[in-house]
Amino acid sequence: MSNNIDRLPAYSADLIDELNKFIPHRCIDVGTTMEEAHRYAGKRELIDFLVRLRARGDDNILKR
């Protein structure tokens, strides 16, 4: 994925952790519409991206 984001601001780590707890990975519940499932999956995709981005930044800090 090509984008202009190289690093997250330092205070974002706490926000990412809270989002990761608030919107966990889960299976689709019975009665969930496809629209709701897609919205939830989109939220998780964004959080997973932020977690990976943060991990990449943490790796760079450890290599200094």
NUDOMI-82248 format. One record per residue (C-alpha): residue in three letters; x, y, z. Coordinates in steps of 0.25 Angstrom, whole numbers, padded with zeros to 4 digits, always signed. Example, Ala and Ser with C-alpha at 12.3 -4.5 7.8 and 13.67 -1.06 7.14 Angstrom:
BEGIN
ALA+0049-0018+0031 SER+0055-0004+0029 
//
This chain:
BEGIN
MET+0000+0000+0000 SER+0006+0013-0004 ASN+0003+0025+0004 ASN+0010+0037+0011 ILE+0009+0032+0025 ASP+0023+0029+0030 ARG+0020+0030+0045 LEU+0009+0032+0055 PRO+0010+0043+0065 ALA+0015+0037+0079 TYR+0001+0039+0086 SER-0006+0030+0075 ALA-0001+0017+0082 ASP-0011+0018+0093 LEU-0022+0021+0083 ILE-0018+0009+0075 ASP-0018+0000+0087 GLU-0032+0005+0091 LEU-0038+0003+0077 ASN-0032-0011+0077 LYS-0039-0014+0090 PHE-0052-0007+0086 ILE-0053-0014+0072 PRO-0047-0028+0074 HIS-0046-0038+0063 ARG-0059-0046+0063 CYS-0068-0055+0054 ILE-0081-0050+0048 ASP-0093-0052+0058 VAL-0106-0059+0053 GLY-0115-0048+0049 THR-0104-0038+0045 THR-0107-0032+0031 MET-0096-0032+0020 GLU-0095-0017+0021 GLU-0092-0018+0036 ALA-0082-0029+0034 HIS-0075-0020+0023 ARG-0075-0008+0032 TYR-0069-0016+0044 ALA-0059-0022+0035 GLY-0055-0009+0029 LYS-0052-0004+0044 ARG-0044-0016+0047 GLU-0036-0014+0034 LEU-0032+0000+0038 ILE-0029-0004+0052 ASP-0020-0015+0047 PHE-0013-0005+0037 LEU-0010+0004+0049 VAL-0005-0007+0058 ARG+0005-0012+0047 LEU+0009+0003+0044 ARG+0012+0005+0059 ALA+0019-0008+0059 ARG+0028-0004+0048 GLY+0031+0009+0055 ASP+0034+0002+0068 ASP+0044-0008+0060 ASN+0051+0005+0054 ILE+0053+0010+0068 LEU+0059-0003+0073 LYS+0069-0003+0061 ARG+0075+0011+0065 
//
